[in-house]
Amino acid sequence: MSEAGGRRGCGCRVPQRASWSLVAATAALCLVLAKSVCTAGAAPMSREEKQKLGNQVLEMFDHAYGNYMEHAYPADELMPLTCRGRVRGQEPSRGDVDDALGKFSLTLIDSLDTLVVLNKTKEFEDAVRKVLRDVNLDNDVVVSVFETNIRVLGGLLGGHSLAIMLKEKGEHMQWYNDELLQMAKQLGYKLLPAFNTTSGLPYPRINLKFGIRKPEARTGTETDTCTACAGTLILEFAALSRFTGATIFEEYARKALDFLWEKRQRSSNLVGVTINIHTGDWVRKDSGVGAGIDSYYEYLLKAYVLLGDDSFLERFNTHYDAIMRYISQPPLLLDVHIHKPMLNARTWMDALLAFFPGLQVLKGDIRPAIETHEMLYQVIKKHNFLPEAFTTDFRVHWAQHPLRPEFAESTYFLYKATGDPYYLEVGKTLIENLNKYARVPCGFAAMKDVRTGSHEDRMDSFFLAEMFKYLYLLFADKEDIIFDIEDYIFTTEAHLLPLWLSTTNRSSSKKNTTSEYTELDDSNFDWTCPNTQILFPNDPLYAQSIREPLKNVVDKSCPRGIIRVEESFRSGAKPPLRARDFMATNPEHLEILKKMGAASSIDAEDGLRFMQEMIELSSQQQKEQQLPPRAVQIISHPFFGRVVLTAGPAQFGLDLSKHKETRGFVASSKPYNGCSELTNPEAVMGKIALIQRGQCMFAEKARNIQNAGAIGGIVIDDNEGSSSDTAPLFQMAGDGKDTDDITIPMLFLFSKEGSIILDALREHEQVEVLLSDKARDRAILKDPEMENEDQPSSENDSQNQSTEQMLSLSQTVGLADQETPERPLDSHSESSSPADSEEAAGSAPSEQISSSTENHEPASLDGECTDLDDQLQEQSEREEDSSPNVSWGTKAQPIDSILADWNEDIEAFEMMEKDEL
């Protein structure tokens, strides 16, 4: 493209030699064109309240960052429940999640530019000095190329960008001489060997010291990587090239992007989740906008903004058209097959797609951004946080929440685009939920289970890198920030790269010879930039009118079911047959099943969906006897409900999901195993008895403590070191006899969770706990000292130092057998937890335990979703025999033929049933 030409974006043409300020203005255009139109859907928030919320974000960051520096640094991350650092190799492996840890003080590097955004310039200067003094990038450790790029390389570049900005202002960093940039360059060269493949796609992992394929490297044998892993490198690598003049980094990242583009499915223009780095064959052929693909799309659009290459915009627009054609089913975003894009690949969504409304704002497609964001907000209001995965009828699929920032990111961009104060209220809700449910004395703890409120001993670096940055910017006015944020572009980790890089040290990389780019088709620029006359046509309530129909979508609707019912009513046809309604003895159902796939594409879609639902229903029926996890919440001083332990339920005794929770002080029983009449009934009367597992059946223990007057029981595992983090959740079974005589609640804790209560009992005279189906709001625990809990403060934290010391001796608290999906990048699932044996060490052979190796969302926790039509009304929780045990006779051949046609898709569904993100 000639210098006289320009690059188009947001319907604008910018001279190729534009000043960096003009480039910045162009990049910001998609955010600010609509800002002057403030919708009247929510009352304007006063300047004072915005400042108060901004200050609250600052205090929350200080709480998280300060505890990391005090208790964890120089470790990579803070373990907020045990108040210590997470050092790789010294803690039990968490699988692929640990690939982000490289013994390079990850959280500190990831937080560098956040310190500047939050106007903590002194702390930033101190942090940079610590990085230069302490961080070693030459460690013998295998790390994720993707994570190291976005968190460490991005963090160093973001820190360098703001360091030179501060130096130019003349007040801070006057001593700085590009030291962070030199570290970034060193790290960049360490990552380059990962690209030594025939395709140019990088290996997913690399050894920082030994590289790839050497015996000492312990890596280099992988064949697959995720699309986001290979496609989320261009911003950091190109910025490194533009900063240093070393073009090799940008060239390698471009080659990887070119290869992914060439391997797209040509008829659908979609990409799969996982690809073979040597052959280019798609390994997982499902496609969506969530985990495994998400930031690939993000970087195509942002690479155009930062680098000024029209080819990136054309690719993004081509993919975006396919996404809106096949994946977008407003307000849902559902994965499809790349070869059969009209067929959904799964019936659930993952939390990482929450970034997509923000990307749609940058694209300029505001309406679907508002719709999807509102749907996600309704899910958050139901569960306090966004579960890692949830179904199309908004039940929890995976219950964890590792304090992901993607929803806050989209909230910020929607507010920037609309000026609607509604999004300030959304941000306020996020702040309140973090303080109420995730805040602990040593930081903020991830949620192990959003249903029970139990915690996990992790505080990922992205929480400080992104969450506080977006929340602070949401409430900040321009004068609250010491530099112009519009001069920078956010990476996927929210690191800041200056837009003036677009005109600096431009790469002379070769043109993609396999796909010539012509003048861009104007049709690709539909909705490229917000236009206030289109977004808000003579109606300041436009955004509210989009949100209003979705206000009750989570509680009262099944969006896909509603859409199908409406389509059926319009066409005069009956609603599709659902697996949950199928009865093998119903001739009409058999006739419908016979026609599936034969009459039309609609019938084929119904047929494939039916088979998928049958597989999922079968899996659910195999686990229908599973009970959901329970919660043990320590509510006495100095805990006040902050510590929540995940407990296994019992198949006998009081059902906490149907009755009010049990509250009481704890006392150890004598004998401790509870296998005979208690010798200290006066100590346990009216209290919750602590008993040890082993030597007799659970039901016998329950009867003995009940006869002594206990109001509940907690069985603590006698297998020292057992933990819900490494063992599957299980439930205590009865003794094969009638257990109706047991009327008290019984819960089970693994050894490490039980030791938290035992340690508390040794340190404090009285320990009061709450046994319930899920953690209760601290505000309703009615402790007289709870008055100070609504607004956590440093004084309150200091009151709880004894809690921190006690917790430092204990281990992770959380729900067992929940594999946490990796960041947007990760196509490699964590190692599945091994099935727990029926008996733990020290257990009597007669002790019966029902254990599970998977955790599926019980319907009773979320309730059923009701469709509009009676024919689609949900059945009650009783399970019916859904297996078609019918002799088909002469009619078997057509069905067999249809099933043969579906075989490939059915196998894919079965694989995804076992799949972790």
Residue, then its C-alpha position, 0 to 999 in steps of 0.5 A: m500500500s502506498e504512503a498516499g493510501g490509508r488504512r480504514g477503520c470505523g469508516c475512516r481513512v487515516p494517512q499512513r504517516a499520521s502522527w501518533s496522536l491522530v492514530a490514537a484518536t482513530a483507535a479511540l473513535c470506536l469508543v467515544l463516538a457514542k459517548s455524548v449520548c447518555t441513555a436515561g435508563a439509569a439515574p446518573m451517578s454523582r461525581e462523589e459516588k464515582q470517586k467513592l467507588g474509585n477509592q474503594v477499588l484502590e483500597m481493594f488493590d492495596h489489599a491484594y497487592g500488599n498481601y502479595m508483596e508481604h506474604a508471597y513475593p518473590a513467588d509467582e502468586l499469592m495463596p490467600l487462604t494460607c497466606r504464603g507464596r505459590v512456588r512451582g514444585q513446592e505445591p501439589s501440581r494443578g496441571d496446566v494451570d501451573d504452566a503460567l508459573g516460571k519462578f519469575s515473580l509473575t504477579l509483580i510483573d503482571s501488575l506493573d502498569t496497573l500501578v501507574v493506571l491507579n496513580k501509584t507512581k512511587e510504588f511503580e518505581d519501587a516495583v520496577r527496581k525489584v523486577l530488575r534486581d530480583v527477577n531471573l528469566d533463565n530458570d529451568v522450568v517449562v512454561s506456557v508460551f501463551e501465558t508467558n507472552i501475555r503476562v510476562l512479556g506483555g507485563l514488561l512491555g507495558g511497564h516499559s511503555l509507562a516508564i518512558m511516559l513518566k520519564e518524559k513527564g520529568e517527575h519520575m523514573q529519571w534513572y530509567n534507561d530501557e532496562l525493562l525493554q532489555m528484559a523483554k528482549q531477552l525473554g523474546y529470544k527465549l521464546l523464539p525456539a518454540f516457533n521451530t515447526t514446519s507450520g510456523l505455529p509455536y509449540p505450546r510450552i518451552n523450557l526457559k533455560f533449555g528451549i525445545r526438544k533437548p533432553e534437559a528441556r522436558t518438552g517439545t514432544e507436543t503435537d497440538t496447540c490451541t488457536a488462541c495459543a498460536g494466534t495471541l502473540i502479534l501485539e506483544f511480539a510486534a511491539l517488541s520489534r517496534f521498540t527494539g528494531a529487531t523485526i524477527f519477533e513480528e515476523y514469527a508472530r505474523k507467520a503463525l497468524d498467516f498459517l491459522w488464516e490459511k487453515r480456516q474452514r473455507s465454507s464456514n470461515l470458522v477455526g477450530v479450537t485445537i490444531n496440529i502444529h506440524t500438519g495443520d489438521w484441526v484436532r478439535k473441530d468445534s468453534g466458538v468465541g470462548a476458551g481456546i479461540d477467543s483472543y485470536y479474534e481479539y488480536l486480529l482486530k487490535a493488530y489492525v489498530l496497532l499495526g495498520d495492516d488492512s489484512f488483519l481487518e479483512r480477516f477479522n471481518t470475515h471471521y466476525d461475519a461467520i460468528m454472527r451468522y452461526i455462533s451468535q444466537p442472541p443473547l447466547l454464543l454457542d459453539v458449533h462444528i466448523h464443517k456443520p456450522m448450523l449444528n451446535a457442538r455443545t449446550w453450555m457456554d464458558a465464562l471466557l466468552a464474557f470478553f466478546p461484548g467488549l470486542q464487539v464494542l471495538k468493532g462497533d456492533i453495539r446491540p448484540a454486545i448489550e444483549t450478551h452482556e446483559m445475559l451474563y449480568q443476569v447469571i452473575k446476579k443469580h450466582n454472585f459470580l460468573p461460573e466457569a461454564f453454564t448451560t443454555d438454560f443457565r444452570v451451573h456446568w462448572a462451578q469455579h470462578p477464579l476471579r476472571p476479569e473479562f466481564a469487567e472488561s466488557t462493562y468498561f467498554l460498554y460504558k465508554a461507548t454508551g455513557d449509560p450509568y447503568y454500567l456504573e451500577v454493574g461495576k458497583t455490583l462487581i465491587e460489592n460481590l468481590n468484597k462480600y464473597a471473595r475477600v479474605p484476610c490475606g487478599f482475594a480468594a478464587m471461588k471453588d464453587v459459586r453455589t456453596g461460596s467455598h474458596e480456593d487457595r489461589m489469586d491469579s496474577f491476572f486479577l491484579a493485572e486486569m480486574f482493578k485496572y478496568l474497575y478503576l477506569l470505569f469510575a475514573d474521570k479523565e483528570d483522575i488518570i495521570f496520562d491519556i489512556e486513549d493513547y494506548i491499546f489494551t492487550t488481552e492481559a490489559h497491558l498498555l501498548p502505545l499507539w505510536l508504535s504503528t509508525t515506528n520501525r515498521s516490519s518489512s515482512k513478506k506479503n502472504t503469497t497464498s492469499e492475495y488481499t484486494e481493496l476491502d469490500d465495503s460490505n465488510f465494514d458494516w457496523t465497524c464503528p458506532n454511529t449515534q444516529i443508528l445506535f440511538p435513533n431519536d431515542p435516548l432509551y435505546a440501550q435500555s430497550i435492548r436490555e429490558p427483554l433480558k431482565n428475567v431471561v435467567d430466571k424465567s426463560c430458556p432462550r433457545g427453547i423460546i426461539r424454537v417455540e416461536e419458530s414452530f408457531r410461525s410455521g405451524a409445526k410442533p416443537p422439536l422432541r427433546a430427550r428429556d421428554f422422549m418415551a420409547t413407548n410413545p408411537e408419535h415419538l418413534e415416528i419423529l425419531k425416524k424422520m430426524g435427518a430425513a426431511s429437511s435441514i431443520d429435522a437434521e438439526d433437531g436430530l443431532r440435538f436430540m442425540q446430544e441431549m440423550i448422551e448428556l441425559s444418560s451421563q446425568q442419569q448415571k450420577e442421579q444419586q449424587l448429592p451436591p456439596r455442602a458448606v461448613q462456614i466458620i462464623s465466630h470471631p475472628f472469622f465472621g463467615r470469611v472461611v468456607l469449607t467444602a463438605g461432602p454430604a450424607q445420604f442420611g440425616l437432615d437434608l440441608s437443602k430442604h431444611k434451615e441450616t444448622r448453627g452451633f459451636v463445635a466440640s470433639s467427641k470422646p472417643y474421637n472415632g465416635c464408634s461407641e457411646l460417648t463418654n463426654p455427652e455434656a461436652v457435645m450436648g447442643k453442639i456440633a460434634l467433631i468425629q474421626r473417620g474409621q473403625c465403624m460405619f458413618a451411620e453408627k457414628a451419627r447415632n452415637i453423637q445424636n444420642a449424646g445430644a449433638i445437633g449435628g456432626i462433622v466427620i474428619d478424614d483420618n487419612e492425613g494430608s487428604s484434601s478436596d483439591t486432590a480427591p473427588l467429592f464423595q458422600m457418606a452412605g448409610d449402613g444398609k439399614d433404615t436410617d430414618d432415626i438419624t435426624i441431625p445433619m452429617l457432613f464430611l471434611f477431608s483432613k486438610e479442611g478438617s485441620i482448619i477447624l481443629d486448629a481454630l478450636r485449639e487457638h480459640e476457646q469457642v468456634e461456631v460454625l454454620l452447616s448449610d447447603k451453601a455459604r451464607d451472606r456475612a451480613i445476615l449472620k447477625d454477629p454483633e461484631m459484623e457491623n464493621e464487615d460491610q466496608p472492609s478496612s485495613e483496621n479490620d484486617s489487622q484485627n484478624q492477624s491471628t486468623e492469618q497466622m492460623l490459616s498459614l498452617s492450613q491448606t486449600v479450602g474448596l470443592a473437590d473434583q472441579e477441574t479449572p479451565e485454563r485461561p483463554l489460551d489453553s487447549h490442554s486440559e488439566s490432568s483429571s483427578p483420579a477416581d477416589s478409592e472406596e476406602a481411604a487409609g484407616s477405614a474399616p471395610s464396612e464403611q461405605i462411601s459413594s464417591s464420584t469422579e465428576n461434579h455435575e450441577p444438580a438441578s435442585l440447586d438452580g431450579e428448572c427452566t420453564d419454556l413458554d409452551d406446555q409441550l416443552q415444560e420441564q419434568s420434575e426431578r424424578e428420572e424416567d427410563s429414557s432408553p429406547n428398549v424397543s424392538w424396531g423390527t423392519k423399521a430398524q434399517p432407516i434409523d441405523s442409516i441415520l445414526a451412521d450419518w451422525n456417528e462422527d458428530i456423536e463421537a465428538f459430543e462424547m469427547m466434549e462430555k469428557d473435555e475440559l477447556 
